[in-house]
Amino acid sequence: MNSHEFQPLSLADFGISSERGFLPSDPCGSLPDCPALNHLSHELPKLLSARQVRQFIDKQPALLPSIPSTWREDDYRTAMRILSFASHAYVWETPGQPAAKVLSQLARPWHEIAQKLGRPPVLSYASYALDNWRRLDSTKPIQLDNIVLLQNFLGGLDEEWFVVVHIQIEYQAGPSLEGLLRAINGAATGKDDEVLLGLQALASAQTAMRDTLLRMKERCDPYVYYTRVRPYIHGWKNSPSLPNGLIYDKVEAYAQQPQQFRGETGAQSSIVPCFDAGLGIHHAPDPLTVYLQEMREYMPPQHRAFIEALESKTNGQGRALLSGYVHDRRQHHPGLWSAYCTCVDLLAQFREIHIGYADSYIHRQHQTSATNPTAVGTGGTPFMTYLQKHLDETRQAIVA
């Protein structure tokens, strides 16, 4: 590639931070001048514990009659978080008896705000994790002993820990993305030292992310996760208990026709797709690759665009720019190849830990209801076979 033609990638162009990755600035805990929604947000865990969510919402005339013109994007994301949690609690409140329709007092504002954010009206990872935390002490960093959730379903240690582990990993991904871009931009301009420094920064951050993921079982028990956390994050596409999908009452765009959207899943995080794209990990087509492509529709649009930008950086022969660069220099600069192999191996380790959790937290649990199946993920796809295949393909990248 001609270095004069190369436009270096920048995290800031996509609203991403080198300090905190895909996490936004500290999210808002409540909405201005929206007492009904704020009250629902506060009471939701208690209403759900008592199985009173549907009864409570059915009595509300309007939760958000109109969107205030003074709202900023932070407010849209806050409203999306509250409406998504409330709607999923409404649908899945009674085990084995999901609601087939969300009433207009939830459905209409949910759809309108989702349109403004460029995402479907369903609980997605952005609302479940990225926009769902606060620091206990605002003067201290984002770390596991200083972050808690703004919104819960039932609440409790296991639900809290499950999500804050994801949030901590997202935070630790910031320096990894910065390192990845440094390596790619260095490869584009033929600067071996920049490539090496970028790969070393990526590996250091990946190590921290892996070590955080390894802590999941400290405070999140697989049985409690499966029976008390997981039931509420399912969607209504490929759903055994909602085979036709969900009706969004009086949402004009849907004309009372049921809609099908995937459930919340870590597959909607942008981190691993970025690593795959930047490191040049190729996955042969399978049902999971199709599903993962679909998951991008649930990501914030700027994050989706960043993955696509990484995928576009090739060396002109169809190979990812960075992997092609280090591969071509294996003989006379083995340190580059070694640093690249370390990053790919750490990605493989991350995937392997995730497979172990998918097995113990879902696959090996005892299914008692069609609303919480063990054979498919919360996104609605069979997962064990394809997760192993993607792990094998990651390892394959450093065999050749």
N, C-alpha and C positions, 0 to 999 in steps of 0.2 A: 504494500500500500504506500502511495506517495504521501509523505508526512505533511506536505503542503496542503493536501486535500482533506486531511483528517480533522474532524471537529471533535475535540476532546469531550468526553462525557462528564457531566457535572451532576452531583446529587441534588444540589439546590434547584436545578432546572426542573426537577420532578417533585419538589416539596419534601425531599428526604434529607435527614440530618446526619452528619457524620458522627454526631455524639449519640443520638438516640434512634437512628435508623428510620423505620416506618412509623414509629410512635409520633403522634402530634405533640404540640406543647400541652402542658397539663390540662386534661379535659375539664369541662364545666360539670359541677355536681348537680345543678338544677337550671331551670329555664326562667328567664325574666317574664314576669306577668303571666304565668301559666299555672295558677294554683291547682287546677284539676289534674294536670299531668304530673306535677311535682308530688301531689298527694298520692296518686296512683303508684308512682315510682317508690315512694317511701313505704307504702303499705303492702306492696306486692308480695314480699316473702311471707307475711302473716296471712294475707288473703289466700295465697296458694297453699299454705300449711292447713288452713281450715277448709280448703276447696270451695272458696267463695268468690273466686276471680270472675267467673262468668256472671254470677248473680250481681256482683258489684258493678261490672261494666255495663251489663244490660240495662241498668237503671240510670246510667249517665246520659243526659241529653246530648252533650257534645263535649268531647275532651279538648279539642282544639278547633274552634269554629272557623278561624282563618289564621294564616301564618303572618305574624307581624312583619311589617316592611323593614323594621329596624334590625332583624335577626342577621347575625353573621354566620359564617360557615360553622363555627364552633357550636352555635345554637342548633343548627340543623342536625349536626352529629349527635348532640345531646338528645334532641327529640327523637331521632332515629333509634338511639339506644333504648329509651324508655318505651317507645311504641313497639319495638321489636320484642323486648322481654315480655311486655304485657300481652302482646298478641300470641306469642308462643305459650305463655302460661294459660291463656284463654283456650287455645286449641288442645293442649296436652294435659289440662288440669286433672281429668279423670282417667286413670290408667285403663287402657283397653277401650276407651270410649272418646276418641277425639272429636272435637267439633268440626263439622264439615264446612262451616261458614264463619267468617269473622264479621261482626256487625259494623255498620258504616261508621260509627263513632270512633272505631279504631282504624278500619280499613281505609277510609278516605284520606285522613291526614298522613297515614303511614305511606300510602302510595304516592301522595304529592311530595313528601319529603324525600322519599327514595328516588323519585325522578330528578330532584334537584341535586342529589348526591351522585347520580349516575350508577345506582345499584338497584337490584330488585327489592321489593318489599318483603323481606324475610330476614330473620336473624342471621347475620353473617359475622365472620371473624372480626371485621372492623369494629362492629358494635359490641361484640362479646368480649374482645380483648383490647384492641388498639385504643378505643375511645372509652374504656371502662376502668379507670384507675385513678387513684389520687395518692399523694405522698402523705404519710402521717406527720412528718416534719418537713415542711417545704424548703428548709435550709439544707436538708441532707439529700444525697443522690437517690436515683431510682434503683432500689435494690430490694431483695426479698424481705428484709426485715423493716422496710420503710414504705411498702406499697400495699394498698388494700383496694378492693373493688368498690366502685360507685353503685353498682346494681347487681343484685343477686336474684336467683329464683327462690330457692329455699334458704340459702345461706348455709353457714357451717364451715368447719375447717377444711373439709375435703373439696368442696366446691371452690372455696376461696383460693386454696393452694393450687388446684388444677389450673386456674386461669392466671394467677400471678406468676407462676413458673413460665408460662408462655410470654407474659409481658416482660419479664426479666430477660428472656432470650431475645425478644425483639429489641430491647435496649442494647444488649450486647452486640447485636448485629450491625449497629451503626459503624463502628470502626472496621468491621469486616467488609462492608460495602465500600467504604472509603479505600481500603487496601485493594479490593478487587478492581476498582476503577483506576487506581494508580498503576496497577500491573497492566491493565488493558491499554491505558493511554501510553504507558512506557513501551509496550510492544508495538504500538502503532508508529511510534517515533524512533524505534530502534535503540532505546536506552535500557541496556541490560540491568544497570544498577537500580533503575526505577521499578522494573519488573520484579526484581528480587525483593526489594524493600516492600513492595505492594503485597507480594505473596506471603512474606513473613508476617506482615500486619494482619492479613486475612487469616493465617493459621493461628495466630495468637488469639484472635477474637473467636474463631471456631472452637478452640480449646475451651474457652470460658463458656460458650454456649452449650457444648457437650456436657461439661461438668454441671451446669444448671439443670439440664434435662435429666441427668442421672439422679437428681434429688427428688424427682416426682413422687416416689413411693414413701418419702419421709412423712408426708402429711396428707396424702391422698390415697386412700385404700381402694383397691380395684372393685371390691363388692359395693362399697358405698358410692363410688363413681358410677358404676353401672346402674344401680337401683335408684339413686337420689339426685345425680347430676345429669347424666346422659339423657333421660327421658324427655327433657324439655328443649333440647337443642336440635331434635330431628326436624326435617322439612317435610315437604309433601310432593316430592317427585320420586318415583320408584318406591313409594311408601306402601307396604302391605296393608296398612290400616286406613289409608286415604288414597286408594288406587286411582281415583279421578282427579285428585288434587284438592284445592281449597277455593271456596267462593269468597271473593272480596266484595262484600255487600255494597251495592250502589256506587261502585267505582266505575265511572262511565267507560273508561278504556277497556274494561274487561267484560262489559255487557252481561253480567251475572253468569259468565262461563267460568268453571273452575280453572285455576291456574296451578302450574306445577313448578316449584322451586326447590332447589337442594337445601339440605340442612347445614347448620354451622359446622365447620370442620377446620382443623389446622391446615388442610390442603388449600385453604383460602389465604394463608400467609404467603407473602411474596418472597420470603427469604430463600427457601430451597429452589424455587424456579430461577431466581437470580443466580444462585451458585451454579446450577446446571447450565444456564445460558452462558455465564461468564467463563466457566471452566471448560465448556465444550463437551458436556456429558450428553451423549445421544441415547435416547430411549426409542427402541423399535416400537412401532404402533401396536397398541393393545387397548383393551377397554379402559385401563387406568390413564393412559396418555390422553385419550379422548375426554375423559372426565376431568383431568387436570387442566386441559385447555378450557373446558367449560367453567371451571372454578374462577378463571380470571374475570368473568363477568360479575363476580361477587366482590371483587377487590375495588378499592378506590381507583378511579380512572387514571390518576397520575402514577400509581404503583404499577398498574397494568402496562402503561406506556413505557415505564422504565424497563420492565422485563423485555418488552419488544425491542427497545433500543439496544439492550445487551445482545439479544439474538441477532440483531442486524450487523454486529461487528464481526465480519469474517475476513479472511485473508485473501479473498478473491478466488480461491479454489474450493469454496464451499465449506471450509473448515473454520471453526471458531478462531478468532484472531489470536487470543492468548495461548490456547493449547497448540495451535500450529506453530507459533513463535518458539515456545519452549521445546517442542518436539524437534524442530529443525536445529536446535542448538544443543541437543543431548550430548554430542561428542565433545565439542570444544568448550561448553559451559555446563558441566554436569550439575553444578550447584543450582542452576535455574530449574533443571528437570527435577532435582531432588525436592526443591521447595514446592514445585507444582504438585508432585506426588504426595507430599505431606498434606496439602489442602484437599486433594481428592480423597485421600485416606480418611481424613477427619470428616468429610461429608459422608463417606461410607459408614463410619462409626455412628454418626448421628442417625442415619437411616436404620442401622441395625438396632440401636436402642429403641427407636420408634416402633419397629416391628415387634420387639419384645413386649412393649406396652400394649400395642394393638391386640396381641395375643392374650395377655393376662387381664387387661381391663375390659375387653369386649368378647373376643373369640371363645375364651374358656368359661365365660360366665353362663349361668343357667337361665335360659330364656323363659319368661313366664307370660309374655304378652307379645302379640304381633306388632304392637306399637314401639317395642324396643328390641329389634332383632339382633342376634349375635353374628349373623352371617354377612351383614353389610355394615358399612360405616354410617356415621350420621349424615353423610352426603348421599347415601343410598346406593353405594356400589359394593360388590364383593371385593375384599381388599388383600387378604393374606398372600395369595398367589402372586399378585402383581407387585405388591410391596417388595417381595423377595426378588422378583425379576429386576426391578429398578435398582435394588441394591447390587445385584450381580452386574448390571450394566455400568454402574458407577465404578466398581472395581476394575471392570474391563478397560476403562479409559487409561489406566497406567500399566497395562500389561503389554500393549503394543510398543 
